[in-house]
Amino acid sequence: MSLWSRAKRVVADDGRPPPIPIDLERGPGGTYSFRLGVRAGFGGQETARIPIEVRLNPEPHPILKEIHSCEVGGRRLEAANVYALRAKVAAQLEAIAPGRSLPLCYFRAPAMDYELPVYEDGGRLHAPVIGGPRLRAADLAGIRRHVCRYLVNAGYVREPDEVIVGVLRPRDLRRVPPAAVFRDLADRDVWLPSVDGVSPEGPVIGVLGQAARLRADERPRAGMGGALYASDVRPELWQAALATTTDTGRRLVAYLTDEDSSTLELEIRRAAFGEVVVALEDRGVNVLLARDEADLAELAGHYLAAAGFLRFASEVELHDAPAERAERLDVDAIASHPEPEEVR
């Protein structure tokens, strides 16, 4: 057996997975992207693509006239041409995807520029710490608690609220803020970050990997049935979702307990599948959704009471929207009624 044949057999038998295919693809308008051997989209019907950006080299150079760049997992990569850039993309994928498992998300301590990726392995999540403790949990809420506790104890942050999360978007491998974080007013342990994506029906938002099974063993609770709401919704995604809803002509009205006795009036809109939804801004965009107005009022009442804006959750009313006042009178609607002449 030749040395080359033996080397090929050893590489094939050592258990290492083959490299992720990275193909150069031309798009409309002369743009380019890397097409990866990674399925994306909800249902896996899409192929992941990393867009390539090209800009002129601002520094004078006899050969390097353009700089090609792209982003992979929050890291900006640059090279003189697309082939050198492809090699850097392959190296970056090897670094962030050991065993071909891409991270679900990252937890970052911005002040110290320190971050921990989160991977799924055998149905459990883990955040590897070199020379540190083993951080493992059954769901994203659990791994978040462990990571925040470690970062506080290690001195990377002072409070858990200082830790920020970024999710890896499957369709282009960009690291982005969560599309929204789903929480439960009746269970503070629920924490479901989501990512925006695509489906055959169009743009969608879905929870990340293992987080979708977080409450699989949930026990029935007394009181509110569905207390889930979306917090920290990215404004541009809410504006896009808003365009798919319609105004019901109804309002949620609450009289707040602040010093000015403010009145909060929220527009009730109907979503594409029949649910009713309202949005309010409280340290970010928060979206409440329910099957009907009564459930929506109950959910809004509990949210506002838990935040200290109401004394009791029942202090939310449903009103019809006030009729719009005409800005000017229509000339044809103006009628004069002269007094009748006296009969002499």
Beta strands, then each sheet from edge to edge (+ up, - down):
strand 1: 22-26
strand 2: 32-40
strand 3: 46-56
strand 4: 66-72
strand 5: 75-79
strand 6: 105-109
strand 7: 114-121
strand 8: 124-127
strand 9: 135-137
strand 10: 164-168
strand 11: 175-176
strand 12: 181-184
strand 13: 187-199
strand 14: 202-207
strand 15: 228-233
strand 16: 246-255
strand 17: 263-270
strand 18: 276-281
strand 19: 285-290
strand 20: 316-320
sheet 1: 1+ 2- 3+ 4- 5+
sheet 2: 9+ 8- 7+ 6- 10+ 11-
sheet 3: 14+ 13- 12+ 15- 19+ 18- 17+ 16- 20+
end
